Amino acid sequence: MSRGRLAVAIAMLVVLVPRGLAAHSGPPYPIVSNQIAGPYSISLWTDPDTTDDETPAGQFWVMLEAVGDVKAVSAGTIATVSIRPLDRSGNPRERQCVPVGGDAARQFVALVMDHEGRFAVRVTVDGPSGRGQVEAEVAATYDLRPSPGVVVLYLVPFIAVGALWVKVLVRRRRGKVVT
């Protein structure tokens, strides 16, 4: 196999294996920052992606700090995130967070956000030190990344032009001018 064909084959293989395309769509952002509630300072970050297939893509990170006489967030501290649509009727969805890396001060949960629009978000923290609760709002949107198939479709012409260009360069180097 010639070098040009090998290069084209490798490029097509890289394009057709879209592992990186299903990666993170952007950084989460804060909707609550250091709000004191009970014995906790609560921060809430979110990446509120909407899905049609009931995939829990609405991601929430809860960061806790102990305040007052409490020195640290206890291991038994559990955060619960609840969301409900504000722009239409719908049932609230609620789940307990899971500590990230076993650290009760950093917790994560993903919930299904089944449509674009505004959602009310409530975080309730229960633990040995007491209870705290904060509320916020967030606008959920569809993940705006193109699907892997669309990316491949758009890349094919560029790869074809690149392959032709490489072919012309190889022929010129060998002394065969293409007209």
C-alpha positions as semicolon CSV with decimal commas, in nm:
position;residue;x (nm);y (nm);z (nm)
1;M;0,000;0,000;0,000
2;S;0,135;0,343;-0,092
3;R;0,196;0,609;0,167
4;G;-0,088;0,822;0,033
5;R;-0,339;0,542;0,060
6;L;-0,212;0,456;0,405
7;A;-0,255;0,819;0,513
8;V;-0,609;0,829;0,375
9;A;-0,692;0,499;0,547
10;I;-0,562;0,628;0,881
11;A;-0,753;0,957;0,841
12;M;-1,076;0,772;0,763
13;L;-1,024;0,543;1,062
14;V;-0,978;0,842;1,291
15;V;-1,291;1,008;1,152
16;L;-1,505;0,696;1,169
17;V;-1,423;0,625;1,533
18;P;-1,606;0,919;1,696
19;R;-1,515;0,851;2,059
20;G;-1,412;1,209;2,121
21;L;-1,732;1,346;1,970
22;A;-1,945;1,205;2,249
23;A;-1,733;1,383;2,507
24;H;-1,822;1,675;2,729
25;S;-2,003;1,962;2,553
26;G;-1,879;2,246;2,771
27;P;-1,798;2,339;3,125
28;P;-2,060;2,342;3,397
29;Y;-2,144;2,680;3,546
30;P;-2,255;2,794;3,894
31;I;-2,619;2,874;3,970
32;V;-2,566;2,902;4,347
33;S;-2,239;3,028;4,495
34;N;-2,150;2,996;4,863
35;Q;-2,504;3,040;4,994
36;I;-2,528;2,978;5,370
37;A;-2,806;2,733;5,460
38;G;-2,804;2,583;5,808
39;P;-2,456;2,459;5,897
40;Y;-2,340;2,456;5,531
41;S;-2,216;2,692;5,265
42;I;-2,367;2,544;4,948
43;S;-2,253;2,595;4,590
44;L;-2,434;2,434;4,298
45;W;-2,287;2,392;3,950
46;T;-2,481;2,255;3,655
47;D;-2,463;2,142;3,294
48;P;-2,839;2,135;3,217
49;D;-2,865;1,934;2,893
50;T;-3,206;1,824;2,768
51;T;-3,265;1,482;2,611
52;D;-3,556;1,315;2,433
53;D;-3,454;0,957;2,516
54;E;-3,493;0,975;2,896
55;T;-3,114;0,987;2,944
56;P;-3,024;1,174;3,263
57;A;-2,816;1,451;3,104
58;G;-2,902;1,732;3,346
59;Q;-2,588;1,721;3,560
60;F;-2,552;1,884;3,901
61;W;-2,250;1,915;4,130
62;V;-2,306;2,016;4,492
63;M;-2,009;2,158;4,684
64;L;-2,041;2,191;5,059
65;E;-1,837;2,369;5,323
66;A;-1,900;2,360;5,695
67;V;-1,976;2,694;5,860
68;G;-2,011;2,810;6,218
69;D;-1,904;2,569;6,490
70;V;-1,887;2,274;6,249
71;K;-1,527;2,202;6,142
72;A;-1,586;1,976;5,839
73;V;-1,861;1,815;5,630
74;S;-1,936;1,475;5,788
75;A;-1,917;1,154;5,585
76;G;-2,289;1,086;5,640
77;T;-2,396;1,412;5,476
78;I;-2,630;1,353;5,181
79;A;-2,741;1,612;4,925
80;T;-3,063;1,566;4,727
81;V;-3,135;1,760;4,408
82;S;-3,493;1,814;4,294
83;I;-3,603;1,977;3,968
84;R;-3,945;2,074;3,836
85;P;-4,047;2,253;3,517
86;L;-4,148;2,618;3,553
87;D;-4,276;2,673;3,199
88;R;-4,530;2,389;3,186
89;S;-4,687;2,128;3,406
90;G;-4,479;1,828;3,493
91;N;-4,379;1,607;3,779
92;P;-4,077;1,696;3,986
93;R;-3,774;1,469;3,960
94;E;-3,553;1,406;4,260
95;R;-3,243;1,199;4,332
96;Q;-2,980;1,172;4,600
97;C;-2,632;1,281;4,507
98;V;-2,330;1,052;4,519
99;P;-2,008;1,171;4,683
100;V;-1,735;1,233;4,424
101;G;-1,432;1,024;4,515
102;G;-1,587;0,943;4,853
103;D;-1,576;1,311;4,954
104;A;-1,905;1,424;5,116
105;A;-1,812;1,786;5,047
106;R;-1,837;1,722;4,670
107;Q;-2,143;1,539;4,539
108;F;-2,288;1,467;4,194
109;V;-2,623;1,366;4,042
110;A;-2,770;1,352;3,691
111;L;-3,142;1,400;3,628
112;V;-3,364;1,373;3,322
113;M;-3,457;1,712;3,180
114;D;-3,715;1,617;2,918
115;H;-3,764;1,951;2,744
116;E;-3,601;2,285;2,682
117;G;-3,709;2,553;2,923
118;R;-3,679;2,681;3,276
119;F;-3,657;2,447;3,573
120;A;-3,670;2,519;3,945
121;V;-3,384;2,350;4,127
122;R;-3,383;2,270;4,497
123;V;-3,088;2,124;4,688
124;T;-3,154;1,977;5,030
125;V;-2,858;1,875;5,245
126;D;-2,909;1,644;5,543
127;G;-2,631;1,531;5,770
128;P;-2,517;1,483;6,128
129;S;-2,452;1,858;6,154
130;G;-2,806;1,952;6,049
131;R;-3,014;2,043;5,747
132;G;-2,983;2,314;5,481
133;Q;-3,170;2,398;5,164
134;V;-3,114;2,632;4,868
135;E;-3,321;2,705;4,559
136;A;-3,236;2,833;4,212
137;E;-3,354;2,831;3,851
138;V;-3,184;2,701;3,539
139;A;-3,261;2,702;3,167
140;A;-3,221;2,358;3,008
141;T;-3,122;2,335;2,641
142;Y;-3,042;2,059;2,398
143;D;-2,679;1,975;2,363
144;L;-2,586;2,167;2,049
145;R;-2,309;1,933;1,931
146;P;-2,370;1,782;1,590
147;S;-2,413;1,407;1,582
148;P;-2,107;1,198;1,485
149;G;-2,270;1,109;1,152
150;V;-2,313;1,476;1,061
151;V;-1,950;1,548;1,151
152;V;-1,834;1,264;0,924
153;L;-2,061;1,390;0,645
154;Y;-1,910;1,739;0,667
155;L;-1,552;1,609;0,686
156;V;-1,569;1,377;0,382
157;P;-1,525;1,653;0,119
158;F;-1,224;1,795;0,303
159;I;-1,065;1,453;0,332
160;A;-1,129;1,385;-0,037
161;V;-0,970;1,716;-0,141
162;G;-0,677;1,645;0,090
163;A;-0,632;1,299;-0,062
164;L;-0,634;1,445;-0,414
165;W;-0,383;1,709;-0,310
166;V;-0,151;1,442;-0,163
167;K;-0,189;1,242;-0,485
168;V;-0,088;1,545;-0,695
169;L;0,214;1,612;-0,474
170;V;0,329;1,250;-0,493
171;R;0,298;1,246;-0,875
172;R;0,488;1,574;-0,906
173;R;0,766;1,438;-0,689
174;R;0,793;1,132;-0,912
175;G;0,808;1,357;-1,218
176;K;0,461;1,281;-1,352
177;V;0,285;1,614;-1,388
178;V;-0,092;1,591;-1,371
179;T;-0,285;1,831;-1,591
